[in-house]
Amino acid sequence: MRSIILLFISINLLGQKAPKLDTVFCDCEQARIIPINGNATVKKTIPPKGHGAKQEISESKQRTKYAFDKEHNSSWYKLVINSSGHLCFNIMPSKKEDDYDFMLFKGATGGFCDSLSSHRIKPVRACISREKEDIEGKTGMSYKGTKEFVNEGVGDAYVKPLFVTKGEVYYLVLDNVYDKGEGHSIQFYFEEPVRIKGVILDEKNKPLIAEIALTNARGDTMELSKSKADGSYEIDTHLRAKVNYVLNFYNDSSFTFTKNVYLKDTAALKNIRTVLPELRKGVKRPIGNINFYGGSPEYIPNAVPSINNLCRLMVKNRNLSIQIEGHTNGCSFGKPYAQQLSDQRAMKIKDFLVKKGIKPERIKTLGKGCNEMLFPLDENTTPDQQEANRRVEVLVLEF
């Protein structure tokens, strides 16, 4: 029987198809067209091999030190800009030992490739540096970069973003200097400089000194700041279009609080008013952003900063005992299932805290099923509202 099972597994593994790799084009005239509407992706490609029919790039042809000495194994992309903003991209080699360089040219309505062959066009951005293995060979344009051009030798892996306008066309050429290299993938996106400003108050409208952490969708901390004595704060950062970020607020004697922020809300980001409720016995609050995947007791990645802040409160206030209450988004699979799921969600957060060193006797759990949804389900309930229903709340038992 064991042999039969192993044979069955082997047949299934052999029968699985490898993901299809994207094609690359080694000449400017056949450049792959990429519409840039915001976020765009080039999936993992086949390895580029050679320079194509023409050797179109060299330091002497472009008359600049910010050029390949020659094309080794090149890939051409034609970027059609359909939105205005600061263009960024990440070039990610499939093999980190590969050394991908790139040049970005401003295109024209016609004849760009012919003009390039006539050696009259210089790049608007270029990164020809090496020694990128510590970041898995990645390179590109982002606010990590401090220069517009990086020439040959050991140097920065990223250059500054470029402001592009709807209707423009750019040509991006990549070159892997190694002949036995592998392919690459590319992520294009817009990212803008933003100043976030606000004030933090208590329930009596008095200013609070609190910590503010800006985190991304994975829960990674991007910026960390602290409000002044008057409760005000400012954070200078860069946000991507169409991406959700979270501001996490923390004060040692207050309920933690979170606020979702988006690049499109630029005006609102300059005037954020946050009230942190005081910890008091008998008070119950949602712990912002501790939400869960649908039908699952697993919390979403950007819940982690909020759970960590709850843990910090428990560590700082040793007399604090709480009850964690789990909730679901509806009872579509029946009330017994919703009850079990809400119990599991509350227990999941308790387990996290206990693993961090909080004594289990300080934490009770209670599942509320679908009895206390923030947003009753109907045809108008949005995905964000449904996610808000999948939550935990915290009741202060002792403080």
N, C-alpha and C positions, 0 to 999 in steps of 0.2 A: 504493500500500500504506500509506504514511504517513497519508494522508487517512482511509483505512478504520479504521486503529488509533485515530486521534484521535476519529473519530465513535463508535467502540465505547466508548471511555473516557467521552466526553460523555454517551452514553446511560446508562451505568452510574451515573455521578455524579448525573444527573437522576433516575434511578430509585430512588436511596437515600432512605429515609424519615428525616426528622429525628426525634430522640428525642422521645417524647411527654412533654409537660410536665404536672406535677401541677396539680390544681385547687386554687384557694384559695377560702375562704368569708369573706365580708366582714361577717358578723353573728355575734354570740355564740351565738345559738340554733342556728346551723348549723355551729358550730365543728368542724373536722376532728379526729377522735379519734386520739391518738397513744399507744399503750401504751409505757410506759417500764419496760423490764426490765433495763436497762443501757445499752448502745449502741443508739440509734435514729436514723433518718435521714428527713428530708423531702427528696426529690429536687427538682431544679430545677423551679420552678413557673411558671405563667403570670403575667404582671404583675397584681397586684391593682389594681382600678379602682374608685375611689370608696369610700364608707363603708357600702354596702349599704342595707338598708331603714331602718336606724336609725342616728342619730348618737349612739353610746353612750358616747363618751369625750370629756371636756373638763376643763380645770383647775377650772372652777366646779362641774361635776357630781361629780368625785371629791374636791373640796375639798382639793387638794394641788398644790404646784408641780411635783410629779413626775408630770405627766400631759401627754398631747398637748394642744395648744391646741384641737385638734379632730381628728377622723379625716379624713385626706386620702385615702389608698389603703390600706385595712387588710386584714389576714388574721388569722383567729381559729383557735386550736388548743386542744383540750381534752386535757390531759396526765393520763393515768390511771397512777398510780404503782404499779408492781408489785414494786419492790425499794426498800429503804431505803438512803440514802446522801446525799452532797453532790451535788446536781444541778448540772450545768454544761451550757452549750450555746454553739455558735457559729452566728450568723446571718450568712450569706454572700450578699450581693447579687450578682446576675448581672452587673450593671454597677456598677463601683466608684464611679462618680459619684453613685449613688443614696444617699439619706440615710434609712436605716431606723432607727426608734426602736422601743422595745418596753416593754411593761408586763406584769408577771406577778401574777396574783391567786390567792389561796387560794379554791378552790371549795367547794361544799357538796353534800350529797346531792340537793338539788333546789332549784329556784328561783333559782339564781345569776344567770342573765341578767336575770330580772325584778328582782332586788335591785339589780343593776348599773344598770338603767334608772331605779331609784328613787334613785340617787345616794348609796348608803349604804356603798359598799365602796372601800377604798383599796388600792393595790398593795402587795405584799410585796417586790417588786424593780422597778426601773424605770431605764431609761437613755434620756434624751431629748437627749443631746448631739449635736453635729454635728462637722464637720471630721474625718472618719474616712478620708479618701482615702489617707492614707499607709499604711494597713493594708487597702487595697482595699475600704473601706466596711464591714468586719466589725465586729460588735458581739455582745454576749452576756453570759453569766455564767461566770466562771472565777476561778482564783486570781490572775490578772493584776489583777483588780479589788481596790480598797482600800476601796470604799464600798458601801453597800447601795442607794443611790439617786444618780443623777446627773441634775441638772435641765438645762433648756434652756440653750444657749450652747456655747461651745468647752469641751470637757471630756473626761473619760475615756470610752473606748469600751466598757469592761467594768465590771460590778459583781461583788460577791462571790457565791460559790455559796450555795445555800440547802439546808439539810438537810431532806430529805423522807422521809416514812414510808410504807411499803407500805399501800395502801388509800386514800391521799389523792388528791384531784383538784385540778388547777391549770388556770387559763385563761391562755394566752399570746396577747397581741395585738401584732401588728407593724403599723407604719405607715410607708409611704414618702411623704415630703412632696412628692415630685416627680410631677407628673401623667403625664409621658411616660417613666416609669421602666420597668424590667424586673422580672423575678421574683427569687426568692431560693431558697436551700436552707438546711437547718438540720441540724446534727449535735448530738444529745443524748448525754450520757455522764455517768457518775459518776466523780469524782476525789476522792481522800482524802489528807489530810496524813499523811506517813509520816516517821519517823526511822530511817535505816539506820545500824546500828552494827556494827563489826567490828574485827578485828586482823589485821595482815599479818606473817608470819613467814618466815624462810628455812628451809632443810631441816634445820638444826640447832636449830630451835625458838627462834631468836633474833629479836627484833623488827626489822622493816625499815621504813625511810622510803620510801614509794612514793606515786605519784600515782594517784588514783582518779577516773575519769570515768564518770558515769552517762549512758548514751545511749538514745535511743528506737529504734523499729523502723526508722526511716529512717537511723539512724547519726548523728543530730544530738546534740551534747553538750548535756545539760540542766543538769548540775551538775558542778563540778570541785572536788576536794578533795585533801588530802595527809595521810598518816598522821603521827602524832607520833613522838617518839623511842622511845616504848614500843610502837610499831606500831599503836596504836589510831586510830580515826577515827569521825566522825559526819557524816552528811549529812541535812539536813532538806529534804524535797522533797514533791512531790505526784504520785501515781501514779493512772492510770486503771484501772478494772476491766477484766479480760479483755484486757490488753495486755502484751506481752512487752517488758521493759527489760533492759539489759545493763550490768553493772559491769565496767569495763575497768581492770586494774591494770598499772602500769608502774614498773619500776625499772631504772636504767641497766645493771646487771650481771646481770639475771635474765631468764629467759624471761617473756614477757608472758602474762597470764592473763585470762580473762573468766568471768563468772558471770551466768547468766540469772536475773532476779528478776521476781516477780509480786506484785501487790497482795494476793492471797489468802494469801500466805506471810508475813503481818505479823509473827508471832512469830519466824520464822526470820530475818527481816531485822534483828533486834536482836542477833544473835549469829553473825556471819559470820566464819569462820576461814579465812584464805587463806594458802597456802604457795606462795611463788614460788621455783622451782628455779633454782639458779645456772647461768649459762652455762659449759659445759665442753666441751672437744673430745670428739667422739664421742657426745655425748648427743643424743637425738632426742625431740622433744615435739610434740604437737598445738598449733597456735596457735589458741586458742579462738575460736570464732565466725567463722573464715574458712571459710564454707560456701557452697555453690553451689546454683543452681536445678537441679531434676531434668533430666537429659539435656542440660545446658548447661555451657559453660566460664565463664559469667557468675556472679560472686559476688553474694550477697544484699546489700542495702544496709547492714544493720548489721554487715557484715564490715569496713567501711571503717576504723573506729577501731582494730581489731586490726592491719590491714595498716599503718596509719600508725604504730602502736607498733613494729611490726617494722622499719619504715623508720628510726624514731628510734634503735633499737638499732644498726642498721648505721651510721648517721651518728656516733653516740657512740663506738662501738667499731670503729675503722678496721682492726683486724687480724681482725675477725670475717668469716669466710667460711662460707657455708651451702649446703645442698642442700635445695631445696623439693621435696617428694614429694606428688604428687596421688593422690587416691583416688576411687572411685566407689561408688555404692550398688547393688551387684549387677552381674550380667552378662547381664541379660535380652535384650540385643541382640547377645550374643556377646562373647567375650574380646577380639577385635581392636578392636571398637568401644569397649569399656571401657578398653582400653589407650590408644587415641587420645584419648579424653575426659580421662583422668587426666593424660596428657602436656599437653593444652591447659590444664587447670586450673593445673598447676604453672607453665607458661609465662605464664599470665595474671598471676599474682602477681609473677613475675620482671619482666615488662614494666612493671607498676605501679612497682616499686622503681627500675628503671632510669630511668624517666621522672622520678622524684624525685631523680635525681642519683647513685644508687648504681652503681658500676662493674660492668658485666656479668660481668667475670671473677671477681667475688667470689660469684657466684650460679650454682650448677648446678641442673638440674632433672631429675626422674625421675618417670615415671608408674608407679604400682603397680597400676593397673587395679582389679579387685575382689578382689585376693588378701589384703588385710589390713583387712577391714571390722571396725568396732568392734562392730556388731550384725548377725549373720547374719540373712538375710531368712527369715521364716516368717509364719504368720498372726497372730502376736502382736507383730510389729515395729511400733512406733508411728511416726507421721509425724516426730516429733522425733528418734527414733533413725535414721530414714532420712536426715534432714537431716544428722545428725552423721556419717554415713558419707561424705557428699559433702563432703570436707574436703581441706586440705593439712596436712602435718606438716613440721617443720624439723629437719634434722640439722646439728649444728655440725661443720664440717670443720676450721676453724682458729679459735683464740681466744687 
